Amino acid sequence: MVSVDSPAIQLLLGDDNPAVKYRTKTEILGQPADKVPVIEWLNASLPTDWKERKGLWATYYLTSFAESGLNAKDIPMDKERVIGFDNAFPFDEGCGDYMRLRALARLGLAEEPTVKAIIKRLSERQLPDGGFLCLHRLDKLKRIPKSCVKVNMFALLFCAECKKKGIYTDIIEPLLDYFWNHNLFYRADAPNSLILNAREGWRTIDTFYPFEVMRVGLQNIVEAFCALGYGKDSRLDGTWKLLNSRQTLEGRYLLNGTLTKSYLPKERVGKPSKWVTLYALLAEKECQSL
């Protein structure tokens, strides 16, 4: 177990990011912590009209509460609005939908009837390669397509949260096969080519945070595999090396890239990141428990 006196933990316990401090105490150190400073910090950082936002930004702001370690009771909105899936806005199995579903699991809403019904039916539209594709696209195709890696990354993060909370879903093993068959990030027909390539700092092999529908940072992918029980799997060795290459001599992890417009207070690229370090240490802790 990492020492509370280590430079990495001391970074995370700083007062300038109450969310990371709260999650470090509760999820890494197993200590009690006060969530009131987190709620105050988050409310001060969000735009005044965040509750009126719709679409993707509504999901982003919901995610900000989930990432801060809070639950649905801490969000000043009706439960139905927090869930957000109904006949007018059905679950389409897109990346934004899975991002919201992950947030709902973290917020403690997975047992709500609407959410529970969605989780129960996820495998019905799982594609032969183990992944998913937006239903509005899938239903227009006459052939069986390949799945979308953007959706699959958020489905993976959602599955990790389900595992942590003891929520059953039958999509995990086929989804893991998708990632193993792609060496996590690479094309099956071109093993040295990333499925999602971009400029340095915005690639799937970079420590990018906070995640958004186009990309998920390396640290979140590694942590998800660890939460699912595969942290010591030899197929993850190369990915661990990638993540560890972002580590400083003090055990802190550098941020390679971030959003231009972020739903959480931004950190500086090229500097030690509290969020990246948090997820890397969570991954290490989950490995130690295997």
C-alpha positions as CSV (number, residue, x, y, z in Angstrom):
1,M,0.0,0.0,0.0
2,V,1.3,3.4,-0.9
3,S,2.5,5.5,2.1
4,V,0.5,8.5,3.1
5,D,3.9,10.3,3.3
6,S,4.8,9.6,-0.3
7,P,5.1,12.6,-2.6
8,A,2.3,11.2,-4.8
9,I,-0.2,11.0,-1.9
10,Q,0.9,14.4,-0.6
11,L,0.2,15.9,-4.0
12,L,-3.3,14.4,-4.0
13,L,-4.1,15.6,-0.5
14,G,-3.5,19.3,-1.4
15,D,-6.4,21.6,-0.6
16,D,-6.6,23.1,-4.1
17,N,-8.6,20.1,-5.5
18,P,-11.1,19.0,-2.8
19,A,-12.5,16.3,-5.1
20,V,-9.2,14.5,-5.6
21,K,-8.4,15.0,-1.8
22,Y,-11.8,13.4,-0.9
23,R,-11.4,10.4,-3.3
24,T,-7.8,9.9,-2.2
25,K,-8.9,9.6,1.4
26,T,-11.9,7.5,0.8
27,E,-10.8,5.3,-2.1
28,I,-7.0,4.9,-1.6
29,L,-6.4,5.5,2.1
30,G,-9.7,4.2,3.4
31,Q,-10.2,7.2,5.6
32,P,-13.4,9.2,6.4
33,A,-13.6,12.5,4.6
34,D,-16.0,15.5,4.5
35,K,-17.7,16.0,1.2
36,V,-19.0,19.5,1.9
37,P,-15.8,21.2,0.6
38,V,-16.1,19.1,-2.6
39,I,-19.7,20.2,-3.2
40,E,-18.8,23.9,-2.5
41,W,-15.7,23.6,-4.8
42,L,-17.7,22.0,-7.6
43,N,-20.6,24.4,-7.4
44,A,-18.2,27.3,-7.6
45,S,-16.4,25.9,-10.7
46,L,-19.6,25.1,-12.7
47,P,-21.3,27.7,-14.8
48,T,-24.4,29.2,-13.2
49,D,-26.7,27.7,-15.9
50,W,-25.3,24.2,-15.8
51,K,-28.6,22.7,-14.8
52,E,-30.2,24.0,-17.9
53,R,-27.7,22.5,-20.3
54,K,-28.8,19.7,-22.5
55,G,-27.2,17.0,-24.7
56,L,-23.6,16.2,-24.3
57,W,-22.8,19.1,-21.9
58,A,-25.5,17.9,-19.5
59,T,-23.6,14.5,-19.4
60,Y,-20.3,16.3,-18.9
61,Y,-21.6,18.2,-15.9
62,L,-23.2,15.1,-14.5
63,T,-19.8,13.4,-14.9
64,S,-18.2,16.2,-12.9
65,F,-20.2,15.2,-9.8
66,A,-19.5,11.5,-10.4
67,E,-15.8,12.1,-10.9
68,S,-15.7,14.2,-7.7
69,G,-16.8,11.1,-5.6
70,L,-20.3,12.4,-4.9
71,N,-23.7,10.7,-5.2
72,A,-27.0,11.6,-6.7
73,K,-28.3,13.1,-3.5
74,D,-25.5,15.8,-3.8
75,I,-26.9,17.0,-7.1
76,P,-29.5,19.7,-6.9
77,M,-31.8,18.2,-9.5
78,D,-34.7,15.8,-9.7
79,K,-33.6,12.2,-10.0
80,E,-35.4,11.8,-13.3
81,R,-33.5,14.7,-14.8
82,V,-30.2,13.3,-13.5
83,I,-31.0,9.9,-15.1
84,G,-32.0,11.7,-18.4
85,F,-33.1,8.6,-20.3
86,D,-36.8,8.5,-21.3
87,N,-39.0,8.1,-24.4
88,A,-37.9,11.4,-25.7
89,F,-34.2,10.7,-25.1
90,P,-33.8,6.9,-25.2
91,F,-30.5,5.1,-24.6
92,D,-28.9,4.9,-28.1
93,E,-25.7,3.0,-27.0
94,G,-23.5,5.9,-28.2
95,C,-20.4,7.1,-26.4
96,G,-22.2,9.9,-24.7
97,D,-24.9,7.5,-23.5
98,Y,-22.3,5.1,-22.0
99,M,-20.5,8.0,-20.5
100,R,-23.7,9.0,-18.8
101,L,-24.5,5.4,-17.8
102,R,-21.1,5.2,-16.1
103,A,-21.8,8.4,-14.2
104,L,-25.1,7.1,-13.1
105,A,-23.5,3.9,-11.8
106,R,-20.9,6.0,-9.9
107,L,-23.7,8.2,-8.5
108,G,-25.5,5.2,-7.0
109,L,-28.4,5.1,-9.5
110,A,-27.8,1.7,-11.2
111,E,-30.7,0.1,-9.3
112,E,-33.2,2.8,-10.4
113,P,-35.9,1.0,-12.7
114,T,-35.0,3.0,-15.8
115,V,-31.3,2.4,-15.4
116,K,-31.7,-1.2,-14.3
117,A,-33.8,-1.9,-17.4
118,I,-31.1,-0.4,-19.7
119,I,-28.3,-2.5,-18.1
120,K,-30.4,-5.7,-18.4
121,R,-30.7,-5.3,-22.1
122,L,-27.2,-4.1,-23.1
123,S,-26.1,-7.5,-24.5
124,E,-29.0,-7.7,-26.9
125,R,-27.3,-5.3,-29.3
126,Q,-23.7,-6.3,-28.7
127,L,-21.9,-6.9,-32.0
128,P,-20.0,-10.1,-33.0
129,D,-16.6,-8.3,-32.3
130,G,-17.8,-7.8,-28.7
131,G,-18.4,-4.0,-28.9
132,F,-21.2,-1.6,-29.6
133,L,-22.3,1.0,-32.2
134,C,-24.9,3.8,-31.9
135,L,-28.3,2.2,-32.5
136,H,-29.4,5.0,-34.9
137,R,-26.5,4.0,-37.1
138,L,-26.7,0.3,-36.6
139,D,-30.4,0.1,-37.5
140,K,-29.7,1.8,-40.9
141,L,-27.1,-0.7,-42.0
142,K,-27.9,-3.8,-44.0
143,R,-24.6,-5.6,-43.0
144,I,-23.1,-6.4,-39.6
145,P,-20.6,-3.6,-39.0
146,K,-17.6,-3.3,-36.7
147,S,-18.2,-1.6,-33.4
148,C,-17.0,1.8,-32.4
149,V,-13.9,2.1,-30.2
150,K,-15.2,5.3,-28.7
151,V,-18.3,3.6,-27.5
152,N,-16.4,0.6,-26.3
153,M,-14.0,2.6,-24.1
154,F,-16.9,4.1,-22.2
155,A,-18.6,0.7,-22.0
156,L,-15.4,-0.6,-20.5
157,L,-15.3,2.2,-17.9
158,F,-19.0,1.5,-17.2
159,C,-18.3,-2.2,-16.7
160,A,-15.5,-1.3,-14.3
161,E,-17.8,0.7,-12.1
162,C,-20.4,-2.1,-12.2
163,K,-17.7,-4.5,-10.9
164,K,-16.7,-2.2,-8.1
165,K,-20.4,-1.9,-7.0
166,G,-21.3,-5.5,-7.4
167,I,-23.7,-4.8,-10.3
168,Y,-24.1,-7.7,-12.7
169,T,-23.8,-7.1,-16.5
170,D,-23.3,-9.8,-19.1
171,I,-21.4,-7.6,-21.6
172,I,-18.0,-7.7,-19.9
173,E,-16.3,-10.8,-21.3
174,P,-17.1,-10.2,-25.0
175,L,-16.1,-6.5,-24.6
176,L,-12.8,-7.5,-23.0
177,D,-12.2,-9.8,-26.0
178,Y,-12.6,-6.8,-28.3
179,F,-9.8,-5.0,-26.5
180,W,-7.5,-8.0,-26.2
181,N,-8.0,-8.6,-30.0
182,H,-6.9,-5.0,-30.6
183,N,-4.0,-5.0,-28.1
184,L,-6.2,-2.4,-26.4
185,F,-5.6,0.5,-28.7
186,Y,-4.5,-0.8,-32.2
187,R,-6.1,-1.8,-35.4
188,A,-6.6,-5.5,-35.9
189,D,-5.4,-5.4,-39.5
190,A,-2.5,-3.0,-38.7
191,P,-1.1,-3.9,-35.2
192,N,1.2,-0.8,-35.1
193,S,-1.5,1.7,-36.0
194,L,-3.7,3.2,-33.4
195,I,-7.5,2.9,-33.9
196,L,-7.9,6.5,-32.8
197,N,-4.9,8.6,-33.7
198,A,-4.5,12.3,-33.0
199,R,-1.8,14.8,-32.1
200,E,0.5,13.9,-29.3
201,G,-1.3,14.3,-26.0
202,W,-4.7,13.5,-27.4
203,R,-4.0,9.9,-28.4
204,T,-5.4,6.8,-26.6
205,I,-1.9,6.0,-25.4
206,D,-1.6,9.4,-23.7
207,T,-2.5,10.5,-20.2
208,F,-5.5,12.7,-21.2
209,Y,-8.0,14.1,-18.7
210,P,-10.8,14.7,-18.2
211,F,-12.2,12.2,-20.7
212,E,-14.7,13.2,-23.3
213,V,-16.6,11.3,-26.0
214,M,-13.7,11.4,-28.5
215,R,-11.1,10.1,-26.1
216,V,-10.3,8.4,-22.8
217,G,-7.0,8.8,-21.1
218,L,-4.5,5.9,-20.7
219,Q,-4.8,6.0,-16.9
220,N,-8.6,5.5,-17.0
221,I,-8.3,2.5,-19.4
222,V,-5.6,0.9,-17.2
223,E,-7.6,1.5,-14.0
224,A,-10.7,-0.1,-15.6
225,F,-8.8,-3.3,-16.5
226,C,-7.5,-3.4,-13.0
227,A,-10.9,-2.9,-11.5
228,L,-12.2,-5.8,-13.6
229,G,-9.4,-8.1,-12.3
230,Y,-6.9,-8.0,-15.1
231,G,-4.2,-5.7,-13.7
232,K,-1.7,-8.5,-13.6
233,D,-2.6,-10.1,-16.9
234,S,0.5,-10.3,-19.2
235,R,-1.5,-8.8,-22.0
236,L,-1.5,-5.6,-20.1
237,D,2.2,-5.4,-19.7
238,G,2.9,-3.1,-22.6
239,T,0.1,-0.7,-21.4
240,W,1.6,-0.6,-17.9
241,K,4.9,0.4,-19.4
242,L,3.3,3.2,-21.3
243,L,1.6,4.5,-18.1
244,N,4.8,4.2,-16.0
245,S,6.7,6.1,-18.6
246,R,4.6,9.1,-17.6
247,Q,5.7,8.8,-14.0
248,T,8.2,11.2,-12.4
249,L,10.9,10.1,-10.0
250,E,8.6,11.2,-7.1
251,G,5.9,8.8,-8.3
252,R,3.6,11.5,-9.7
253,Y,2.1,11.2,-13.2
254,L,2.3,13.8,-15.9
255,L,-0.6,15.1,-17.9
256,N,-0.1,14.7,-21.6
257,G,-3.3,16.4,-22.8
258,T,-6.5,18.0,-21.7
259,L,-9.7,19.5,-23.1
260,T,-9.7,23.0,-24.6
261,K,-13.0,23.6,-22.8
262,S,-13.2,21.4,-19.7
263,Y,-16.1,20.5,-17.5
264,L,-13.7,20.2,-14.5
265,P,-11.0,22.8,-13.5
266,K,-8.1,22.4,-15.8
267,E,-4.6,21.2,-15.0
268,R,-1.4,22.1,-16.8
269,V,-0.2,19.9,-19.6
270,G,3.3,18.6,-19.0
271,K,3.0,19.0,-15.2
272,P,2.1,16.4,-12.5
273,S,-1.6,15.8,-12.7
274,K,-3.6,15.0,-9.6
275,W,-6.3,13.2,-11.6
276,V,-3.9,11.1,-13.6
277,T,-2.0,10.2,-10.4
278,L,-5.2,9.4,-8.6
279,Y,-6.3,6.9,-11.3
280,A,-2.8,5.4,-11.5
281,L,-2.7,4.8,-7.8
282,L,-6.2,3.4,-7.8
283,A,-5.0,0.9,-10.5
284,E,-2.0,-0.1,-8.4
285,K,-4.3,-0.6,-5.3
286,E,-6.7,-2.7,-7.3
287,C,-3.8,-4.8,-8.6
288,Q,-2.5,-5.4,-5.1
289,S,-5.9,-6.8,-4.1
290,L,-5.8,-9.5,-6.8
